[in-house]
Amino acid sequence: MTRDRLPGLLLAIAGAAAGLEATTFDVTFMTDPVGPKALPYLAALTLVFAGLHAAARPQRDTRWPSRQMCWKLAGATGAFLLYAVALGFLGFFLSTTLVVAALSHLYGASPRQGVPAAALLSAGLWLLFVEILALPLPIGELWIR
């Protein structure tokens, strides 16, 4: 097996794991016809097929990312993990603002540019989900007390 096939196989395994996890979702009686499982199943199928395609037909001129880019990717992964942990406590708006500001700084934006842009993005997403789509977002335990 060439090392070009390894990312594809890992992607296919991650897709299969996501699909397996989606089978554990509880569906209540009063849900929409598609239910909460449709999006995870679609994402899992996409990951599996993309991974199998990448493993079956690897690109020979593919280069692995540089060490600096690997650190940036690790930082972004850490930021998203912290986002998932902080979302329930800080709420959607503050958590999203912090993670977008951190990601923009990680990829070269100054705090003067990144923080206002992150706040505007968070406000726009809040309006989209809460006002237009009527989907509730977490306010955060910090603000409820």
CYANA upper distance limits for C-alpha pairs under 8 A (distance plus 0.5 A):
  1 MET  CA      5 ARG  CA      7.23
  1 MET  CA      6 LEU  CA      8.37
  2 THR  CA      6 LEU  CA      7.80
  3 ARG  CA      7 PRO  CA      8.37
  4 ASP  CA      8 GLY  CA      8.30
  4 ASP  CA     55 ALA  CA      7.90
  4 ASP  CA     58 PRO  CA      6.19
  4 ASP  CA     59 GLN  CA      7.56
  4 ASP  CA     60 ARG  CA      7.80
  4 ASP  CA     62 THR  CA      7.94
  5 ARG  CA      9 LEU  CA      6.87
  5 ARG  CA     54 ALA  CA      7.20
  5 ARG  CA     55 ALA  CA      4.86
  5 ARG  CA     56 ALA  CA      7.78
  5 ARG  CA     58 PRO  CA      6.47
  6 LEU  CA     10 LEU  CA      6.65
  6 LEU  CA     55 ALA  CA      7.44
  7 PRO  CA     11 LEU  CA      6.56
  7 PRO  CA     51 GLY  CA      7.89
  7 PRO  CA     54 ALA  CA      8.19
  7 PRO  CA     55 ALA  CA      7.93
  8 GLY  CA     12 ALA  CA      6.72
  8 GLY  CA     50 ALA  CA      7.80
  8 GLY  CA     51 GLY  CA      4.50
  8 GLY  CA     52 LEU  CA      6.48
  8 GLY  CA     53 HIS  CA      7.73
  8 GLY  CA     54 ALA  CA      5.26
  8 GLY  CA     55 ALA  CA      5.04
  9 LEU  CA     13 ILE  CA      6.68
  9 LEU  CA     51 GLY  CA      6.19
  9 LEU  CA     52 LEU  CA      6.97
  9 LEU  CA     54 ALA  CA      8.32
  9 LEU  CA     55 ALA  CA      6.35
 10 LEU  CA     14 ALA  CA      6.63
 10 LEU  CA     51 GLY  CA      7.64
 11 LEU  CA     15 GLY  CA      6.68
 11 LEU  CA     47 LEU  CA      6.57
 11 LEU  CA     48 VAL  CA      7.08
 11 LEU  CA     50 ALA  CA      7.98
 11 LEU  CA     51 GLY  CA      5.26
 11 LEU  CA     52 LEU  CA      8.48
 12 ALA  CA     16 ALA  CA      6.71
 12 ALA  CA     47 LEU  CA      6.31
 12 ALA  CA     48 VAL  CA      4.51
 12 ALA  CA     49 PHE  CA      7.42
 12 ALA  CA     50 ALA  CA      7.68
 12 ALA  CA     51 GLY  CA      4.89
 12 ALA  CA     52 LEU  CA      6.48
 13 ILE  CA     17 ALA  CA      6.64
 13 ILE  CA     48 VAL  CA      7.52
 14 ALA  CA     18 ALA  CA      6.64
 14 ALA  CA     44 ALA  CA      8.37
 14 ALA  CA     47 LEU  CA      7.76
 14 ALA  CA     48 VAL  CA      8.09
 15 GLY  CA     19 GLY  CA      6.66
 15 GLY  CA     43 ALA  CA      7.89
 15 GLY  CA     44 ALA  CA      4.81
 15 GLY  CA     45 LEU  CA      7.02
 15 GLY  CA     46 THR  CA      7.95
 15 GLY  CA     47 LEU  CA      5.20
 15 GLY  CA     48 VAL  CA      5.37
 16 ALA  CA     20 LEU  CA      6.61
 16 ALA  CA     44 ALA  CA      6.73
 16 ALA  CA     45 LEU  CA      8.21
 16 ALA  CA     47 LEU  CA      8.44
 16 ALA  CA     48 VAL  CA      6.83
 17 ALA  CA     21 GLU  CA      6.62
 17 ALA  CA     44 ALA  CA      8.37
 18 ALA  CA     22 ALA  CA      6.68
 18 ALA  CA     40 PRO  CA      7.50
 18 ALA  CA     41 TYR  CA      8.24
 18 ALA  CA     44 ALA  CA      6.05
 19 GLY  CA     23 THR  CA      7.19
 19 GLY  CA     40 PRO  CA      7.09
 19 GLY  CA     41 TYR  CA      5.99
 19 GLY  CA     44 ALA  CA      5.53
 19 GLY  CA     45 LEU  CA      7.92
 20 LEU  CA     24 THR  CA      7.95
 21 GLU  CA     25 PHE  CA      8.03
 22 ALA  CA     37 LYS  CA      6.56
 22 ALA  CA     40 PRO  CA      6.51
 22 ALA  CA     41 TYR  CA      7.15
 23 THR  CA     37 LYS  CA      7.93
 25 PHE  CA     36 PRO  CA      8.07
 25 PHE  CA     37 LYS  CA      7.38
 27 VAL  CA     31 THR  CA      7.68
 27 VAL  CA     35 GLY  CA      7.49
 27 VAL  CA     36 PRO  CA      7.58
 31 THR  CA     35 GLY  CA      6.35
 31 THR  CA     36 PRO  CA      8.44
 34 VAL  CA     38 ALA  CA      6.66
 36 PRO  CA     40 PRO  CA      8.40
 37 LYS  CA     41 TYR  CA      6.62
 38 ALA  CA     42 LEU  CA      6.61
 39 LEU  CA     43 ALA  CA      6.60
 40 PRO  CA     44 ALA  CA      6.44
 41 TYR  CA     45 LEU  CA      6.59
 42 LEU  CA     46 THR  CA      6.66
 43 ALA  CA     47 LEU  CA      6.68
 44 ALA  CA     48 VAL  CA      6.65
 45 LEU  CA     49 PHE  CA      6.59
 46 THR  CA     50 ALA  CA      6.46
 47 LEU  CA     51 GLY  CA      6.38
 48 VAL  CA     52 LEU  CA      6.57
 49 PHE  CA     53 HIS  CA      6.52
 50 ALA  CA     54 ALA  CA      6.61
 51 GLY  CA     55 ALA  CA      6.60
 52 LEU  CA     56 ALA  CA      6.48
 53 HIS  CA     57 ARG  CA      6.48
 54 ALA  CA     58 PRO  CA      5.84
 54 ALA  CA     59 GLN  CA      8.49
 65 PRO  CA     69 MET  CA      6.36
 65 PRO  CA     70 CYS  CA      6.77
 66 SER  CA     70 CYS  CA      6.75
 67 ARG  CA     71 TRP  CA      6.88
 68 GLN  CA     72 LYS  CA      6.92
 69 MET  CA     73 LEU  CA      6.63
 70 CYS  CA     74 ALA  CA      6.59
 71 TRP  CA     75 GLY  CA      6.59
 72 LYS  CA     76 ALA  CA      6.65
 72 LYS  CA    106 LEU  CA      7.19
 72 LYS  CA    107 TYR  CA      8.03
 73 LEU  CA     77 THR  CA      6.62
 74 ALA  CA     78 GLY  CA      6.63
 75 GLY  CA     79 ALA  CA      6.61
 75 GLY  CA    106 LEU  CA      8.10
 76 ALA  CA     80 PHE  CA      6.79
 76 ALA  CA    103 LEU  CA      6.82
 76 ALA  CA    106 LEU  CA      8.25
 77 THR  CA     81 LEU  CA      6.75
 78 GLY  CA     82 LEU  CA      6.64
 79 ALA  CA     83 TYR  CA      6.56
 79 ALA  CA     99 VAL  CA      6.55
 79 ALA  CA    102 ALA  CA      7.82
 79 ALA  CA    103 LEU  CA      7.94
 80 PHE  CA     84 ALA  CA      6.82
 80 PHE  CA     99 VAL  CA      7.52
 81 LEU  CA     85 VAL  CA      6.98
 82 LEU  CA     86 ALA  CA      6.45
 83 TYR  CA     87 LEU  CA      6.29
 83 TYR  CA     95 SER  CA      6.54
 83 TYR  CA     96 THR  CA      7.78
 83 TYR  CA     99 VAL  CA      6.89
 84 ALA  CA     88 GLY  CA      8.32
 85 VAL  CA     89 PHE  CA      8.34
 86 ALA  CA     90 LEU  CA      6.16
 86 ALA  CA     91 GLY  CA      7.91
 86 ALA  CA     95 SER  CA      6.80
 87 LEU  CA     91 GLY  CA      5.47
 87 LEU  CA     92 PHE  CA      6.28
 87 LEU  CA     95 SER  CA      6.13
 87 LEU  CA    138 PRO  CA      7.70
 87 LEU  CA    140 GLY  CA      7.38
 88 GLY  CA     92 PHE  CA      8.33
 88 GLY  CA    138 PRO  CA      6.90
 88 GLY  CA    139 ILE  CA      8.16
 88 GLY  CA    140 GLY  CA      5.66
 88 GLY  CA    141 GLU  CA      7.04
 89 PHE  CA    140 GLY  CA      5.07
 89 PHE  CA    141 GLU  CA      5.22
 89 PHE  CA    142 LEU  CA      6.14
 90 LEU  CA     94 LEU  CA      6.52
 90 LEU  CA     95 SER  CA      6.40
 90 LEU  CA    139 ILE  CA      7.79
 90 LEU  CA    140 GLY  CA      5.18
 90 LEU  CA    141 GLU  CA      7.07
 90 LEU  CA    142 LEU  CA      6.27
 90 LEU  CA    143 TRP  CA      8.07
 91 GLY  CA     95 SER  CA      6.50
 91 GLY  CA    137 LEU  CA      8.33
 91 GLY  CA    138 PRO  CA      5.62
 91 GLY  CA    139 ILE  CA      4.84
 91 GLY  CA    140 GLY  CA      4.15
 91 GLY  CA    141 GLU  CA      7.72
 91 GLY  CA    142 LEU  CA      8.22
 91 GLY  CA    143 TRP  CA      8.50
 92 PHE  CA     96 THR  CA      6.30
 92 PHE  CA    122 SER  CA      8.41
 92 PHE  CA    126 TRP  CA      8.31
 92 PHE  CA    137 LEU  CA      6.80
 92 PHE  CA    138 PRO  CA      6.03
 92 PHE  CA    139 ILE  CA      6.65
 92 PHE  CA    140 GLY  CA      7.67
 93 PHE  CA     97 THR  CA      6.57
 93 PHE  CA    119 ALA  CA      8.34
 93 PHE  CA    122 SER  CA      6.05
 93 PHE  CA    123 ALA  CA      7.39
 93 PHE  CA    126 TRP  CA      7.54
 93 PHE  CA    139 ILE  CA      8.25
 94 LEU  CA     98 LEU  CA      6.62
 94 LEU  CA    122 SER  CA      8.42
 95 SER  CA     99 VAL  CA      6.70
 96 THR  CA    100 VAL  CA      6.51
 96 THR  CA    118 ALA  CA      7.99
 96 THR  CA    122 SER  CA      6.39
 97 THR  CA    101 ALA  CA      6.50
 97 THR  CA    115 VAL  CA      7.72
 97 THR  CA    118 ALA  CA      5.37
 97 THR  CA    119 ALA  CA      5.64
 97 THR  CA    121 LEU  CA      8.10
 97 THR  CA    122 SER  CA      6.24
 98 LEU  CA    102 ALA  CA      6.55
 98 LEU  CA    115 VAL  CA      8.36
 98 LEU  CA    118 ALA  CA      7.89
 99 VAL  CA    103 LEU  CA      6.57
100 VAL  CA    104 SER  CA      6.51
100 VAL  CA    114 GLY  CA      8.11
100 VAL  CA    115 VAL  CA      8.38
100 VAL  CA    118 ALA  CA      5.77
101 ALA  CA    105 HIS  CA      6.64
101 ALA  CA    111 PRO  CA      7.74
101 ALA  CA    114 GLY  CA      5.55
101 ALA  CA    115 VAL  CA      5.54
101 ALA  CA    117 ALA  CA      8.21
101 ALA  CA    118 ALA  CA      5.87
102 ALA  CA    106 LEU  CA      6.53
102 ALA  CA    114 GLY  CA      8.43
103 LEU  CA    107 TYR  CA      6.77
104 SER  CA    108 GLY  CA      6.84
104 SER  CA    109 ALA  CA      5.77
104 SER  CA    110 SER  CA      8.28
104 SER  CA    114 GLY  CA      6.07
105 HIS  CA    109 ALA  CA      5.22
105 HIS  CA    110 SER  CA      6.38
105 HIS  CA    111 PRO  CA      6.91
105 HIS  CA    114 GLY  CA      6.98
109 ALA  CA    113 GLN  CA      6.70
109 ALA  CA    114 GLY  CA      6.27
110 SER  CA    114 GLY  CA      6.45
111 PRO  CA    115 VAL  CA      6.06
112 ARG  CA    116 PRO  CA      7.61
113 GLN  CA    117 ALA  CA      6.87
114 GLY  CA    118 ALA  CA      6.41
115 VAL  CA    119 ALA  CA      6.67
116 PRO  CA    120 LEU  CA      6.65
117 ALA  CA    121 LEU  CA      6.60
118 ALA  CA    122 SER  CA      6.60
119 ALA  CA    123 ALA  CA      6.62
120 LEU  CA    124 GLY  CA      6.56
121 LEU  CA    125 LEU  CA      6.59
122 SER  CA    126 TRP  CA      6.53
123 ALA  CA    127 LEU  CA      6.70
124 GLY  CA    128 LEU  CA      6.63
125 LEU  CA    129 PHE  CA      6.60
126 TRP  CA    130 VAL  CA      6.25
126 TRP  CA    131 GLU  CA      8.15
126 TRP  CA    137 LEU  CA      8.15
127 LEU  CA    131 GLU  CA      5.60
127 LEU  CA    132 ILE  CA      7.14
128 LEU  CA    132 ILE  CA      5.56
128 LEU  CA    133 LEU  CA      6.71
129 PHE  CA    133 LEU  CA      5.41
129 PHE  CA    134 ALA  CA      6.49
129 PHE  CA    135 LEU  CA      5.79
129 PHE  CA    136 PRO  CA      7.63
129 PHE  CA    137 LEU  CA      8.00
130 VAL  CA    134 ALA  CA      5.17
130 VAL  CA    135 LEU  CA      5.58
130 VAL  CA    136 PRO  CA      6.18
130 VAL  CA    137 LEU  CA      7.41
131 GLU  CA    135 LEU  CA      8.33
139 ILE  CA    143 TRP  CA      7.38
139 ILE  CA    144 ILE  CA      8.08
140 GLY  CA    144 ILE  CA      7.19
141 GLU  CA    145 ARG  CA      7.07
